[in-house]
Amino acid sequence: MFYNDDISVSSGGTERVITNLANQFSNDGHDVIFLTYIKGNKEYPLNGEIKRIILAPAAQQRQGNWKAKVIIGLRKAVRETHPDVLITFGVGMINRSMVATIGLPVKNIISYQCSPYWDFRSAVNRYMMQTLHQRTDGIVFQTVEARDYLPRRMQSKGKIIFNQVDEKFYGISYDGERRDIVSVARLKGMKNHKMLINAFAKISDKISDNLLIYGSGELYDALQAQIKGLHLEKRVFLKGLCDDIPNAIKSAKLFVLSSDHEGCPNALMEAMALGIPCISTACKGGGPQMLFGEELKDCLVPVDDAEAMADKMLELLEDDDARNRVATICKQKSYSYQPHEVFKDWASYVMKFK
């Protein structure tokens, strides 16, 4: 049984990860139940054999007690379907699943999916982690930093498993002239597009490449105003959601991740699989640091440092050999994120609890 932190599985890296895992377990012959708050539009496709349960119909989302109804609905679903294992993604849902399953004979595996510094910035989440979360039977960590943040008792229950990258990212190649800087992330504060745009502004008069940002979110208007204020309307473009990211960004000269916090950043891993040279902030959570390793540590820049980001972007944009070296290493490292490799780790770990 899979339980996801977001409202539906219509978009987002975590939603794609959990959908892929559910499909893989189903294809491997396991009975899979998939739970979310609601059913969204244009959701990632689920195997037809997977049973879908909606915990909070859309009409309940405006009601003050809808979270309580989610907990009640989850407890009812577990009691009626008798799953061996409940796998829960995201700190909000982990809070609710650990309450919902008190006293029930189900093994819990949890995965936070983001930087612990972000997940546990609130006193409520820290309290839940130090109390109910410690009841869990297993934990999947994305990074060493995320594991080491938690109490030793929880660390000993866990396993570090990277997210998987869809095979379609490995089947696309591009041999033409590359241009433009791209970034793919939801338009929200922790992704720090504001810093990225400021960094681009510092070098825009020295390069011909534009900055293309894919993703939607609540900061669209604020970022558009920032772009206008910097007179970059013809150089920086908020592209919105895209149904075909691999082909949209395959010709990019650079991929940049500007986040303050990340677990295992799917967009960065996908860009690496496409063979795009990548730059990232050394964000809290430690995902980019683990993905880049020693070979690419010079492609990490300090968090929220527009000057350092501008310098690194310009350095690679002006040096074809360095950019090609980074692209080659990114591609090589990405092979360990292929679905069959990651699923083997998940399957061996989950089977311990059946």
C-alpha positions as CSV (number, residue, x, y, z in Angstrom):
1,M,0.0,0.0,0.0
2,F,1.4,3.4,-1.1
3,Y,0.4,6.7,0.5
4,N,1.5,10.0,-0.9
5,D,2.0,13.4,0.7
6,D,0.6,15.5,-2.1
7,I,-3.0,16.0,-2.8
8,S,-2.9,13.9,-6.0
9,V,-0.2,12.6,-8.4
10,S,-0.7,15.1,-11.2
11,S,2.8,16.7,-11.1
12,G,6.0,16.8,-9.2
13,G,9.1,14.6,-8.7
14,T,7.9,12.8,-5.6
15,E,4.6,12.0,-7.3
16,R,6.4,10.5,-10.3
17,V,8.7,8.5,-8.0
18,I,5.8,6.9,-6.0
19,T,3.8,6.2,-9.1
20,N,6.7,4.4,-10.8
21,L,7.4,2.3,-7.7
22,A,3.7,1.4,-7.4
23,N,3.7,0.3,-11.0
24,Q,6.9,-1.7,-10.6
25,F,5.6,-3.6,-7.6
26,S,2.4,-4.3,-9.4
27,N,4.2,-5.5,-12.5
28,D,6.4,-7.7,-10.3
29,G,3.2,-9.6,-9.2
30,H,2.4,-7.8,-5.9
31,D,-1.1,-6.6,-5.0
32,V,-0.8,-2.8,-4.8
33,I,-3.2,-0.2,-3.3
34,F,-2.6,3.5,-4.0
35,L,-3.9,6.2,-1.8
36,T,-4.0,10.0,-2.2
37,Y,-6.2,12.8,-1.0
38,I,-8.0,13.3,-4.3
39,K,-7.8,12.3,-7.9
40,G,-6.2,15.1,-10.0
41,N,-6.1,16.1,-13.6
42,K,-3.5,14.6,-15.9
43,E,-2.1,12.2,-13.3
44,Y,0.9,10.0,-13.9
45,P,-0.5,6.7,-15.2
46,L,-1.0,3.8,-12.8
47,N,-1.1,0.1,-13.8
48,G,-4.7,-1.1,-14.3
49,E,-4.2,-3.8,-11.6
50,I,-3.6,-1.2,-8.9
51,K,-6.5,-0.4,-6.6
52,R,-6.9,3.3,-6.1
53,I,-8.4,4.8,-3.0
54,I,-9.3,8.5,-2.6
55,L,-9.3,9.6,1.0
56,A,-10.7,13.1,0.8
57,P,-13.0,14.1,-2.1
58,A,-12.4,17.5,-3.6
59,A,-15.5,18.9,-1.8
60,Q,-13.9,18.2,1.6
61,Q,-10.7,20.1,0.8
62,R,-12.3,23.4,1.9
63,Q,-13.6,21.9,5.2
64,G,-11.7,22.6,8.3
65,N,-11.7,19.0,9.5
66,W,-10.6,17.4,6.3
67,K,-7.2,16.2,7.7
68,A,-9.1,14.3,10.4
69,K,-11.2,12.7,7.7
70,V,-8.0,11.7,5.9
71,I,-6.8,9.9,9.0
72,I,-10.1,8.2,9.5
73,G,-10.2,7.2,5.9
74,L,-6.7,5.8,5.9
75,R,-7.4,3.8,9.1
76,K,-10.5,2.4,7.5
77,A,-8.6,1.5,4.3
78,V,-5.9,-0.3,6.2
79,R,-8.4,-2.2,8.3
80,E,-10.4,-3.3,5.3
81,T,-7.6,-4.2,2.9
82,H,-5.1,-5.8,5.4
83,P,-1.9,-4.7,3.6
84,D,1.4,-6.3,4.8
85,V,3.3,-3.0,4.3
86,L,2.2,0.7,4.2
87,I,4.8,2.9,2.4
88,T,4.2,6.6,3.1
89,F,5.9,9.5,1.4
90,G,6.2,13.0,2.7
91,V,6.3,14.3,6.3
92,G,2.7,15.5,6.3
93,M,1.3,12.2,5.3
94,I,3.7,10.4,7.6
95,N,2.3,12.3,10.5
96,R,-1.2,11.2,9.6
97,S,-0.3,7.6,8.7
98,M,1.5,7.0,12.0
99,V,-1.6,8.2,13.9
100,A,-4.0,6.3,11.6
101,T,-2.2,2.9,12.1
102,I,-1.8,2.9,15.9
103,G,-2.7,-0.6,17.0
104,L,-3.1,-2.0,13.5
105,P,-1.1,-5.0,12.3
106,V,0.7,-3.3,9.4
107,K,4.4,-2.7,8.9
108,N,5.2,1.0,8.2
109,I,7.9,2.2,5.9
110,I,8.3,6.0,5.6
111,S,10.3,8.2,3.3
112,Y,10.6,12.0,3.9
113,Q,11.7,12.9,0.3
114,C,13.0,16.4,1.2
115,S,15.7,18.0,3.2
116,P,15.1,17.3,7.0
117,Y,16.0,20.9,7.7
118,W,12.9,21.8,5.6
119,D,10.6,19.0,6.7
120,F,11.3,19.6,10.4
121,R,11.4,23.4,10.4
122,S,8.1,23.4,12.4
123,A,7.9,22.4,16.1
124,V,4.9,20.2,15.3
125,N,6.8,18.1,12.7
126,R,9.9,17.9,15.0
127,Y,7.7,16.6,17.9
128,M,6.0,14.1,15.6
129,M,9.4,12.8,14.4
130,Q,10.7,12.4,17.9
131,T,7.6,10.6,19.1
132,L,5.3,8.8,16.6
133,H,7.7,8.6,13.7
134,Q,10.0,6.5,15.8
135,R,7.3,3.7,15.8
136,T,8.0,3.1,12.1
137,D,9.4,-0.3,11.1
138,G,11.6,1.0,8.2
139,I,12.8,4.3,6.7
140,V,14.1,5.0,3.2
141,F,16.6,7.9,3.3
142,Q,17.6,9.8,0.1
143,T,20.9,11.1,1.5
144,V,23.5,10.5,4.2
145,E,22.8,14.0,5.5
146,A,19.1,13.1,5.9
147,R,19.9,9.9,7.7
148,D,22.4,11.5,10.1
149,Y,19.9,14.2,11.0
150,L,17.6,11.7,12.7
151,P,18.0,10.0,16.1
152,R,20.2,6.9,16.1
153,R,17.3,4.7,16.8
154,M,15.7,5.8,13.5
155,Q,19.0,5.7,11.5
156,S,19.4,2.0,12.3
157,K,16.1,1.1,10.7
158,G,16.8,2.7,7.4
159,K,18.4,2.4,4.0
160,I,19.6,5.0,1.6
161,I,18.0,4.7,-1.8
162,F,18.2,7.3,-4.6
163,N,15.2,8.2,-6.6
164,Q,14.9,6.6,-10.0
165,V,15.0,8.3,-13.4
166,D,12.5,7.3,-16.1
167,E,14.1,5.3,-18.9
168,K,12.9,7.9,-21.4
169,F,15.6,10.3,-20.2
170,Y,18.3,7.7,-21.2
171,G,16.9,7.1,-24.7
172,I,17.3,10.7,-25.8
173,S,20.4,12.2,-27.3
174,Y,21.3,15.5,-28.9
175,D,24.2,16.2,-31.1
176,G,23.4,19.7,-32.4
177,E,24.5,23.1,-31.2
178,R,23.5,23.6,-27.5
179,R,22.1,26.9,-26.2
180,D,20.4,28.4,-23.2
181,I,20.4,27.7,-19.5
182,V,17.5,25.7,-18.1
183,S,16.0,25.0,-14.7
184,V,13.1,22.7,-13.8
185,A,11.4,23.1,-10.4
186,R,8.1,24.3,-8.8
187,L,8.0,28.0,-8.4
188,K,8.2,28.1,-4.6
189,G,10.5,29.7,-2.1
190,M,12.8,26.8,-1.3
191,K,13.7,26.4,-5.0
192,N,15.1,30.0,-4.9
193,H,14.5,31.0,-8.5
194,K,14.9,34.6,-7.3
195,M,18.6,34.0,-6.7
196,L,19.0,32.2,-10.1
197,I,17.4,35.1,-11.9
198,N,19.7,37.6,-10.1
199,A,22.7,35.5,-11.0
200,F,21.7,35.4,-14.6
201,A,21.3,39.2,-14.5
202,K,24.9,39.6,-13.5
203,I,26.1,37.8,-16.7
204,S,23.3,38.5,-19.2
205,D,25.3,41.2,-21.0
206,K,28.2,38.7,-21.5
207,I,26.4,35.8,-23.0
208,S,23.8,35.2,-25.8
209,D,22.1,32.3,-24.0
210,N,18.7,32.8,-22.4
211,L,17.4,31.4,-19.1
212,L,14.4,29.1,-19.4
213,I,12.6,28.1,-16.2
214,Y,10.1,25.2,-16.4
215,G,7.5,24.7,-13.6
216,S,4.4,26.3,-12.0
217,G,3.7,27.6,-8.6
218,E,2.6,30.4,-6.3
219,L,5.6,32.6,-7.0
220,Y,4.9,33.0,-10.7
221,D,3.7,36.7,-10.4
222,A,6.6,37.7,-8.1
223,L,9.2,36.2,-10.3
224,Q,7.6,37.8,-13.4
225,A,7.8,41.1,-11.6
226,Q,11.5,40.5,-10.8
227,I,12.2,39.7,-14.4
228,K,10.5,42.9,-15.5
229,G,12.3,44.9,-12.9
230,L,15.6,43.7,-14.2
231,H,14.6,44.4,-17.8
232,L,15.1,40.8,-18.7
233,E,11.7,40.1,-20.3
234,K,13.4,39.0,-23.6
235,R,16.1,36.9,-21.8
236,V,14.4,35.1,-19.0
237,F,11.2,33.0,-19.6
238,L,8.9,31.3,-17.2
239,K,7.8,28.4,-19.4
240,G,5.2,26.8,-17.0
241,L,4.5,23.1,-16.9
242,C,5.7,20.9,-19.8
243,D,4.4,17.5,-20.8
244,D,7.7,16.5,-22.4
245,I,10.6,17.8,-20.3
246,P,13.2,15.5,-21.9
247,N,12.7,16.9,-25.4
248,A,12.2,20.4,-24.1
249,I,15.5,20.6,-22.4
250,K,17.7,18.1,-24.2
251,S,19.5,20.8,-26.2
252,A,20.3,23.0,-23.2
253,K,23.9,24.2,-22.7
254,L,23.5,24.2,-18.9
255,F,21.1,22.9,-16.3
256,V,21.0,24.8,-13.0
257,L,19.4,23.8,-9.7
258,S,19.2,26.8,-7.3
259,S,17.4,25.3,-4.3
260,D,18.0,26.1,-0.6
261,H,16.8,22.6,0.4
262,E,16.6,19.3,-1.5
263,G,16.4,15.6,-0.8
264,C,17.2,13.7,-3.9
265,P,16.4,16.3,-6.7
266,N,14.6,14.5,-9.5
267,A,15.0,17.3,-12.0
268,L,18.8,17.4,-11.5
269,M,19.1,13.6,-11.9
270,E,17.0,13.8,-15.1
271,A,19.2,16.5,-16.6
272,M,22.3,14.4,-15.7
273,A,20.7,11.4,-17.5
274,L,20.2,13.5,-20.6
275,G,23.9,14.4,-20.6
276,I,23.4,18.1,-19.9
277,P,26.2,19.7,-17.9
278,C,24.8,20.6,-14.5
279,I,25.4,23.1,-11.7
280,S,23.7,23.1,-8.3
281,T,23.7,24.8,-5.0
282,A,25.2,22.7,-2.1
283,C,21.8,22.8,-0.6
284,K,20.7,21.5,2.8
285,G,19.7,17.9,2.6
286,G,22.8,16.9,0.7
287,G,21.3,15.5,-2.5
288,P,23.4,17.3,-5.1
289,Q,26.5,16.7,-3.1
290,M,25.9,12.9,-3.2
291,L,24.9,12.9,-6.8
292,F,27.9,14.9,-7.9
293,G,30.5,13.2,-5.7
294,E,34.2,14.2,-5.8
295,E,34.3,14.4,-9.5
296,L,31.8,17.2,-9.8
297,K,32.3,19.0,-6.5
298,D,33.5,22.1,-8.3
299,C,30.0,22.4,-9.9
300,L,28.5,23.1,-6.4
301,V,28.0,26.7,-5.3
302,P,27.0,28.0,-1.9
303,V,23.3,28.4,-1.2
304,D,21.7,31.7,-2.0
305,D,24.9,33.1,-3.5
306,A,24.0,34.8,-6.7
307,E,27.6,36.0,-7.3
308,A,29.1,32.5,-7.0
309,M,26.3,31.1,-9.2
310,A,26.9,33.7,-11.8
311,D,30.7,33.0,-11.8
312,K,30.2,29.3,-12.2
313,M,27.6,29.6,-15.0
314,L,29.9,32.0,-16.9
315,E,32.9,29.8,-16.4
316,L,31.2,26.8,-18.0
317,L,29.4,28.7,-20.7
318,E,32.8,30.1,-21.9
319,D,34.7,26.8,-21.7
320,D,33.5,24.1,-24.1
321,D,36.0,21.5,-22.9
322,A,35.0,22.0,-19.3
323,R,31.4,21.8,-20.2
324,N,31.9,18.6,-22.2
325,R,33.8,17.1,-19.3
326,V,31.0,17.9,-16.8
327,A,28.4,16.5,-19.2
328,T,30.2,13.2,-19.7
329,I,30.6,12.7,-15.9
330,C,26.9,13.6,-15.3
331,K,25.8,11.0,-17.8
332,Q,28.1,8.3,-16.4
333,K,26.9,8.9,-12.9
334,S,23.2,8.8,-13.9
335,Y,23.3,5.1,-14.9
336,S,22.9,4.1,-11.2
337,Y,19.6,5.9,-11.1
338,Q,18.0,3.7,-13.8
339,P,14.6,2.3,-12.8
340,H,15.7,-1.4,-12.6
341,E,18.7,-0.6,-10.5
342,V,16.7,1.5,-8.0
343,F,13.8,-0.9,-7.9
344,K,16.1,-3.8,-6.9
345,D,17.0,-1.8,-3.8
346,W,13.4,-1.0,-2.9
347,A,12.2,-4.5,-3.5
348,S,14.9,-6.1,-1.4
349,Y,14.2,-3.7,1.4
350,V,10.4,-3.9,1.4
351,M,10.4,-7.7,1.2
352,K,12.1,-7.8,4.6
353,F,8.9,-6.6,6.2
354,K,6.5,-9.1,4.5
